[in-house]
């Protein structure tokens, strides 16, 4: 797992599903949820790697997106609160 801060004020998370013995059956193209310039979160899955980014207040929610994918193999978009 890699967590880094972004230059534009926010967080970046990279988690390789292969390192935790979970295989996601498909790639997910980048999806961005944005209410305002400083209120956003996005994610994608490429080659069984989860990439999540978000504004400074979205670190916890980004980890929750990953958790949802890891446990349910889907994301409930209703739980994405901006």
N, C-alpha and C positions, 0 to 999 in steps of 0.2 A: 504494500500500500504506500502510495506517495501523496502527501498533502503539501501544497505550496500556496503561498500568497501570490496574487496577481498584481501586475503593475497598475491596473485600472481599479484597484481596490476591490478585492474579493478573494475567493478561494478556488483552487483547482484540486481535484481528487482523481487519482488513477488507481484502479484496483484490478488486478489480473485474476479473473475467475479461475484460471488454471492453477493458481497457487493455493486455492482453497477447495479444490476438487468439486467445483460446480461448473457445469457446462451450460451456457446459454445457447439455445438452438438456433439463434438467428442474430444478425446484426440489426441494430436499431439506428436509423439515421439521426443526426443531431436534431434535437427538439429544444426550442427556447420558449420559455414562459416569461413574459415581461409585462409589467404594469407601468413602470417608469424607468428612466435611465438608471436609477439607483435601487431598483427593486426587480430582480430577475434571477432566474435559475435555468440551467440547461444541462442536458446529458446526451450521451450517445454510447453505443456499444459497438466496438469494431474488433474483430479477431478475438472475441471472448475477453475483451478488456473494457471495463466500465470507465468512462470519462465523465466527470461531473464538474460543473463550474457554477458559481453563484456569487451574488453580492456579499458583502461582509457579514450579513445576518443569516446567510443561508447554509453555513457549514453543516449544522445539525440536519437540516432538511435534505441536503445532498447525500449525507450518509444514510438517511432514512430511505431515499430513493434506491440506493444500492441494496439496502437490507430487504426492501420489498421485492426487488428483482431476484435476490439470492434465495429468498424463502418462498415466494409465490410465482416467480418467473413472469411477473407483470408489475406494472405501476398503476396504482389507482390515482388518476389525474385529479380526482376530487380532493385528495389529500395535499395537493400542491397549493399552499396558501401564500399568496403574495401580499 
